[in-house]
């Protein structure tokens, strides 16, 4: 939440348990570190369609408004809410009826909307947009001319970085940079083909994760490092065998969420920590892989 007092959790679940009670959460619930609450979230009436739940893919709370993007037809009488919606007060409203899923992100006190959609609020707006003064606007100088998939966002060394599938705009496959005003640029010639999901900067390095095919500037299969001028491979001691889903920094360390093992060891881990000096497996063995997102809340890491 904007005051950091609660963690807003989205996903594919119908209930959360509070004591002996089951609360009809419908994919969205609030956690304060001790208990769950749905009192201000106005879940859709799913009791009449028990097999359906709202699969919340992205959620962002800004002031008194909550933005969500989700799958599943959970408002049978209001299909305009099905892909993206916003909750203000106790009323859910459509967020632009996008043609595909959206992804919401706060960076450097600004609010960006990416995802897969090309058309939102009836206008062709491919790529990344900004929620500004209660309106969704296209970023000045945006290079995107066709539908792209943007799911990685970061603000690093004064620029905003957007990663996904950019179709090689600016001669930079799958990742571009924006100065926050009107100037866009490529990032070291781009990545090459693949599926990018996460971007985070630590010190003088930008870390990009996902799943990368061989060729182009792809020097690793799941995580690569941009040193400010060129791409570098990820640490050779680590071998990923599943997609990297999230990368974040917290208290001067980098956390990478994805299935991997250390070369020469068969133990499967899901969370890697790098403090700029040492690589450390966190959380022990995760034999069934890892997916989803991370959140740091009240000095605990949530997966």
KAQUIHU-V860135 format. One record per residue. N is the residue number from 1. RES is the residue in one small letter. PSI is psi in whole degrees, 0 to 359 (999 if undefined). Layout:
N:RES:PSI / N:RES:PSI
This chain:
1:x:160 / 2:x:330 / 3:x:7 / 4:x:18 / 5:x:340 / 6:x:159 / 7:x:122 / 8:x:121 / 9:x:126 / 10:x:155 / 11:x:208 / 12:x:83 / 13:x:149 / 14:x:327 / 15:x:156 / 16:x:153 / 17:x:128 / 18:x:104 / 19:x:234 / 20:x:4 / 21:x:146 / 22:x:121 / 23:x:131 / 24:x:91 / 25:x:326 / 26:x:48 / 27:x:4 / 28:x:121 / 29:x:161 / 30:x:133 / 31:x:130 / 32:x:12 / 33:x:343 / 34:x:318 / 35:x:163 / 36:x:153 / 37:x:146 / 38:x:11 / 39:x:330 / 40:x:11 / 41:x:352 / 42:x:66 / 43:x:149 / 44:x:155 / 45:x:89 / 46:x:354 / 47:x:331 / 48:x:345 / 49:x:73 / 50:x:342 / 51:x:355 / 52:x:134 / 53:x:161 / 54:x:120 / 55:x:94 / 56:x:117 / 57:x:332 / 58:x:142 / 59:x:140 / 60:x:133 / 61:x:123 / 62:x:115 / 63:x:243 / 64:x:22 / 65:x:138 / 66:x:128 / 67:x:135 / 68:x:150 / 69:x:140 / 70:x:161 / 71:x:166 / 72:x:139 / 73:x:94 / 74:x:350 / 75:x:85 / 76:x:329 / 77:x:0 / 78:x:68 / 79:x:342 / 80:x:349 / 81:x:357 / 82:x:324 / 83:x:327 / 84:x:141 / 85:x:163 / 86:x:141 / 87:x:118 / 88:x:122 / 89:x:238 / 90:x:16 / 91:x:125 / 92:x:132 / 93:x:157 / 94:x:141 / 95:x:75 / 96:x:1 / 97:x:59 / 98:x:156 / 99:x:347 / 100:x:192 / 101:x:152 / 102:x:164 / 103:x:127 / 104:x:140 / 105:x:138 / 106:x:127 / 107:x:123 / 108:x:45 / 109:x:20 / 110:x:157 / 111:x:116 / 112:x:151 / 113:x:117 / 114:x:223 / 115:x:212 / 116:x:345 / 117:x:147 / 118:x:333 / 119:x:125 / 120:x:141 / 121:x:34 / 122:x:4 / 123:x:147 / 124:x:109 / 125:x:71 / 126:x:152 / 127:x:235 / 128:x:137 / 129:x:175 / 130:x:136 / 131:x:115 / 132:x:121 / 133:x:41 / 134:x:15 / 135:x:145 / 136:x:123 / 137:x:152 / 138:x:139 / 139:x:137 / 140:x:136 / 141:x:11 / 142:x:130 / 143:x:355 / 144:x:124 / 145:x:355 / 146:x:170 / 147:x:130 / 148:x:164 / 149:x:115 / 150:x:113 / 151:x:0 / 152:x:129 / 153:x:142 / 154:x:149 / 155:x:118 / 156:x:127 / 157:x:45 / 158:x:1 / 159:x:156 / 160:x:133 / 161:x:132 / 162:x:126 / 163:x:148 / 164:x:243 / 165:x:98 / 166:x:2 / 167:x:30 / 168:x:20 / 169:x:143 / 170:x:23 / 171:x:25 / 172:x:95 / 173:x:124 / 174:x:0 / 175:x:135 / 176:x:163 / 177:x:149 / 178:x:131 / 179:x:1 / 180:x:353 / 181:x:277 / 182:x:2 / 183:x:129 / 184:x:152 / 185:x:160 / 186:x:171 / 187:x:92 / 188:x:32 / 189:x:2 / 190:x:187 / 191:x:328 / 192:x:183 / 193:x:152 / 194:x:197 / 195:x:108 / 196:x:135 / 197:x:336 / 198:x:144 / 199:x:136 / 200:x:142 / 201:x:137 / 202:x:114 / 203:x:233 / 204:x:15 / 205:x:143 / 206:x:126 / 207:x:129 / 208:x:129 / 209:x:159 / 210:x:232 / 211:x:123 / 212:x:137 / 213:x:160 / 214:x:148 / 215:x:173 / 216:x:223 / 217:x:16 / 218:x:108 / 219:x:348 / 220:x:166 / 221:x:341 / 222:x:332 / 223:x:138 / 224:x:164 / 225:x:132 / 226:x:122 / 227:x:12 / 228:x:341 / 229:x:332 / 230:x:161 / 231:x:144 / 232:x:151 / 233:x:159 / 234:x:172 / 235:x:128 / 236:x:347 / 237:x:344 / 238:x:133 / 239:x:116 / 240:x:143 / 241:x:9 / 242:x:165 / 243:x:141 / 244:x:123 / 245:x:330 / 246:x:144 / 247:x:128 / 248:x:160 / 249:x:148 / 250:x:124 / 251:x:48 / 252:x:15 / 253:x:156 / 254:x:135 / 255:x:126 / 256:x:125 / 257:x:110 / 258:x:158 / 259:x:130 / 260:x:171 / 261:x:161 / 262:x:139 / 263:x:128 / 264:x:355 / 265:x:139 / 266:x:356 / 267:x:130 / 268:x:122 / 269:x:163 / 270:x:347 / 271:x:126 / 272:x:136 / 273:x:134 / 274:x:121 / 275:x:14 / 276:x:350 / 277:x:316 / 278:x:146 / 279:x:133 / 280:x:131 / 281:x:128 / 282:x:138 / 283:x:357 / 284:x:192 / 285:x:132 / 286:x:80 / 287:x:344 / 288:x:15 / 289:x:182 / 290:x:148 / 291:x:165 / 292:x:209 / 293:x:165 / 294:x:157 / 295:x:136 / 296:x:124 / 297:x:124 / 298:x:45 / 299:x:21 / 300:x:151 / 301:x:125 / 302:x:137 / 303:x:999
